[in-house]
Amino acid sequence: MSPKSLFPFFFLHLHPHSSVFTSLTLVCNRQSSLIPINNNRHHHSYPTHHSLHFSLTIHSLNTPPHFSIHTHKQKMPESTVHNNAPSHPTFTPAHLKFINAKLEKLSPEKIIEWAMISLPGLIQTTAFGPTGLVILDMINRIHIDQQATSNHHPTPSSSSASEDENDSKKSAYNTQRHPVPLIFIDTLYHFQETLDLAQQVQDHYNIPLKVYKPLSCETTQDFEREYGERLWETDDLSYDYIVKVEPGRRAYQELNAQAVISGRRRSQKGDRAHLDILEVEQGTGLLKLNPLATWSFQQVWTYLRAYQVPFNALLDQGYRSIGDWHSTKPATNPDDERSGRWEGKQKSECGLHVDYFKMRAEFQATQKKKQALLAQQQAALEAQAVQVA
């Protein structure tokens, strides 16, 4: 990878026995081109001239005033399960603005390549929509290129190492799987075409899929025994929280996710119209990367066809944005690809990309009301039984 091919890099270094970020290293030359030095997984060393080393706070002619990064241990929100919460880097608005200005000038491939090297705890969440599939394919191609480069320029071994040992190391690297964990939130109400595609993708890319379902539910029947039928009609907020938000947070915690790649794009309109490429989730500190934020649906579709990426058969039936079968129809407006979602509702997001704390509080309040109502009904039945007796 050429040091000139990517914009300024930053690296967060983790203490080997802690999830707390202990330092940040940047190298800046006279022209303020930031060049990667190292992180825990990779080591790059490029010759530079008139280099200035900065740590934590940067003051440079070409960087925003008071350009700084604060790193501290930050508590993640509690989930319905108890896990050790990872810490996340906290960026100032000026820092995010500076990084996004650079990212805007890069292709999605270069954005993803940057993220794979620079962002710790990186995962991808997908429901196998068109954009997520493009991102998955790009990650796979980048990984193949990195493997080829590694094999072409092997790490020097000691003079005592045997040929067999070297061959073993190369073989182990060649068989290394997809480098970014792939997360699928199975709501139990996906189209069969989506489930078929999930299996097809695993086979095509030889990638293990990490599936998360509603807590303690393996099937639709399990879910409906616990919460009733058609919960999305009787309590839409609770439905979104139970089948999407909670499993997603559980996945983040179990995998120590600190940065998540999503397939959101500005051309999808609604809340996504002014999407930044790199975001920090309010309250949690989780990094969200939207590498195809600037692409149109046509660009996505062209890529799928050009690189023969597996895609959902429903796309050939007029669907554009595909979620649960009960809330998804073919797009009704050719200029709005999400026009087939949640017909008749003032809604544009399922809960994964809204204020987590607010949604959790609303869900908990709803559950308390339901419990209070059930208690009243039970008391009334008991009182009626006493009168009859």
N, C-alpha and C positions, 0 to 999 in steps of 0.2 A: 504494500500500500504506500503510495507516494505521499510524503508529508505535505505536498502542495495540493493534493487532490481534495482535502477536507478542510473545513474551516477550523478555527481555534478549538482545541480540546481542553477539557478539564478532567481531572481524575480525583476521585474520592478514595482514600485509602482506609481499609478496615483493619482494626486491631485483630490479630489472629484469633483471639479468644473472646471477642466481643462484637456485637452488632452495632456498636457506636462508631461513628466516623471520627477518626483521630486526626486526620490532616487532609489538606487539599494542596496539590502541587500544580503550578502552572509555570511555564517558561515563556518568556516574552522577548522577542528580538527587537531591534531598533524600530522596525516597521509595525510593531505590535501584532505580529503573527504568532499566535499561540500554537505550540507544537507539543504533541503528546510525549510524555516521558515514560510513565509506567502505571500499571495498576496490578491488582493481585493475580490477574489471569494472563496478562501479556506484558512484554517489555519491549519498548521501542526506543532506540537511541539514534537521533539524527544530529549531524553537525550543524551548529548554529554560530552566528557571529554576534558579538556584543550582547550576549544574553543577560537578561535580568531575571532573577528568581523572585517570585512572590509567594507568600503564604497567607491564605485566608482573606487578606484585604489587598486590593489592587488599586493603584492610582496611576493611570497611564493616559497619554494624550488621546488615544483613540478609543478609550473605554469610557462608559458613562461616569459622571462624577460620583464619588463614594461607592464605586463598583465593589461590592463585597459579597461574601458568602458566609453565612452563619451555620455552623454545624453543631447540633446538640442532640441529646437523646430525647426523642419526642414520643409521647404515649399515643398509641393508636387507639381508636374507639373499641370498646368492648363488643364482642360478638355474642351470639347466643351460645357459642362454645368457648372454652377457656384455652387460649394458647398464648405463648410468649409473643408479644407484639414486636415487630421489627422497628427500628428507628429509620427516619427519613431525613434527607438533607432539606434544609429550609433555604430558599433563595429569596433575595430581595426582588421587588418588582423591576428595578433597574436591571438586575442580572438577567431575569427572564426576558425582558424586552430586548436586551443585547443579544442573547442566544437565539431568540426567535427571528431577529432580523437576519442573522447569519443562516439559520436553517431555511428561511424563505428562498434563499438563493441556490439551495441544493436540490438535487433530484431525490425522489423517495428512497432510491437505493443507497445513496450516500448518507441520508438521514438515518436509515436503519443500520448501516455499517458503523456510523458514529455511535449510535445507541448501544450496539452490541459490544463495543469496546469500552465505552465510557460510563454507561449507567449500570450500577450494581443492582442485583436482584431483579433482572429484567424478565418479564413474562409477556405472553400474548394471550388475550382473551378473544374468542371468536364464536359466532353462531354460524360460521361458514357462509356468511354473506359474500358478495362479490369482492368488496374491498379487502376483507380479511383474508380471502384466498390469494389475492394479489400479494399482500404483505407476506403471507406464509411462503409463497413461491420465491419472493425476493430474498427472504432470510435463507431459504434452502440454497439458492444460487450463490449468495455471498459466502455461505459456509463451505460450499464446494470449492470456491475460488481460494478461500483461506487455507483449506486442506492442501490444494494443489501447490500453493506458494510455500507452505510449510514443508512439503515433501521435496520441493525443488531446492529449497535452502534449509536443509536439516540442521538442527541444533548441534554444534560441535560436541562430540563425545570424548571422553577421556581416552588416552592412548591404550588403556588396558581393556576397554570395552571390546567385546567380540562382535563379529559380523552378525551373528545370530541375535545378539541383544539389540543391535541397531535395527535389524529387520523386524524384530518383535515390537519395538517402539513405533516404527512406521505403520505396521499393521494395526496396532491399537488405535493410532490416530485416524487412520483411514476408515475404521469402523465406528468412529465416534458419531453419535446420533445428533439429530437436530439440536442446535445449541440453546434455543429459547423455548422454555416449557410452554406447551400449548394447552390452554384451558377452555373447556366447553361446559357451559352451564346448561344442563339438561333439565328443563322446566317440567318434563313429563308430558308436555303438550306440543312438542315440535311436530311438523309434518314428517311423514314417513320418508319423503324425499330428502329431508335434511339429515335424518338419521342414516340413510343409505349413503349420503355424501360423506358423513363423518367417517364411516368405515372405509370408503373409497380413498379418502385423503390419507388415512393411516397407512393403507397399503401402498399408495402411490409414492409417498415420501418416506416410508419406513420410519414413522414417527409415533411415539407413544402418546396417546391422548389422555389427559387428566380430566376426568369427568366428575362434576359436582352436581348433586341433586338436592332437592329440598330435604331438610334434616329428617332422618329416620324414615324416608320414603324411597322405595325402589321402583314402584310402579304407580300408574295413575290411580289404580284401585286403592293403594295405600294412602295416597294423598286425599282422595275423596272420602275415605273412611274417617280421616282425621279432621278434615276441614270442610267437608260437604261438597256437593256438586256445584259446578259453575261459580266458583268463588270470585272469578273475575267480574261477574255481573253483580254479585251481592256486596262485595267488598274489594274493589279494585286495588286499593292501596295495600291492603294486607296481602293480596295475591302477589303483587310485584315484589313486596318485601320477602315473602316466604320462598318464592320460586327463583328469584333472581338476585336480590340484594344480599340476603343472608348467605346463600351458597357462594356468591362472589367474594364476600368478606372472609368467609371461611377458607377459601382457596388462597387469598392473599396472605393470610396468617400462617397457614400450614406450609406454604412455599416460601415464606419470608420475602414476599414480593415487595419491592421498593419502587419499581417502575413498571408500568403496564402499557403495552402497545394496543391501541384500539383502531378500528376501521372507520372512524367518523370523518366526514368530509364537509366542507362548507357548502358545496352544491346541494347537500341534502336539506338545506334551509332550516327554518325554525330556530331552535336554540343553537344549532350548529353553524349558522351563517357566518359568525365572526370568530370561529374556532382558531385558537393558536395551535401551532405545531407541538409545542411543549407547554404543558400546564402543570400547576401544582394544585392538587385537590384541596379545596377549602377545609380546614380543620384537621384532616388526617395527614397532610404532608405528602401523600402518595403522588409520585410523578406519573403523568399521563402523556404518552407520545402519540401523535396523530400524523404519521408520516405521509399519508396521502390526502392531507387536509385540502390541498390546492387542486386536486384532480376532479374532473367531471365524471359522470357515470360513463360517458362514451369512452373516455380514456381507460377507465377500468375494464370495460367490456372489450376494448381493442387488445389490451394486455392479455386477458383471459384467452382470447382466441389465438393471438400470436404465439403464445408460449404453451398452448394446449393444457391449460390449467383445468383440473376438474371443477365443475360448477354445478349448482343446483338445477335440476331439470325444470323446476318451476319458472326459471328465468325465461324459458322458451314459451311459457304460457302467459306472459305479460306481467309477471311479478317482478318487482325491482328491490324492495326491502322486505325481507322474509323473517318473521318471528313465529309466535305461536299460531297454530291453525285457526283458532277462534278469533284472532284479532288481526288477521292478515288477508288481504284480497289483492288482486292485480291492481296496479297503479291506475287511479282514475284520472289523474292529471299528468300528461306527458312531461310537463315542466317541473313536476314535483314527484320524485321517485318514492317518497315516503307517504304519498297520498293514499296508499292502500292500507295503511296501518291505523288501527283504532278508529274506524269509521264512526262518525257521529259524536266523538268525544273531543274535548279540548285538551288534547294530550299529544306530546311529541317525543317523550322519552319513557323508557320502561322502569327507570329507577336506578340503573347502574351508573348513570351520569348526572344525577341530581344531588342536592345537598344531603349527604348521608345522615348527619346528625338530626336534621329536620325530619327526614323520612322515618328514621328509627323512633324519634319521639312521637310522631303521629301514629305509627304502628303500635307502640306501647300504650298510647292513650286509647286507641281503638280496642285493644285487647282488654284493657281494664273496664271499659264500658260494657263489652260483651260479658265479661265475668260478673259484673254487677247485675246485669240483666238476667243472667242465668240464675244467680243467687236469689233474686226477687221471685223469679218464676218457681224455683224450687220451694221457697218459703210459702208461696201462695198454694202450691200443691199440697204441702204438708198441713197447712191450715185447713184446707178443704177436706183433707182426709180425716182430720180430727173432728170436724163438724159432722161428717157423715157417720163417724163412729158414735 
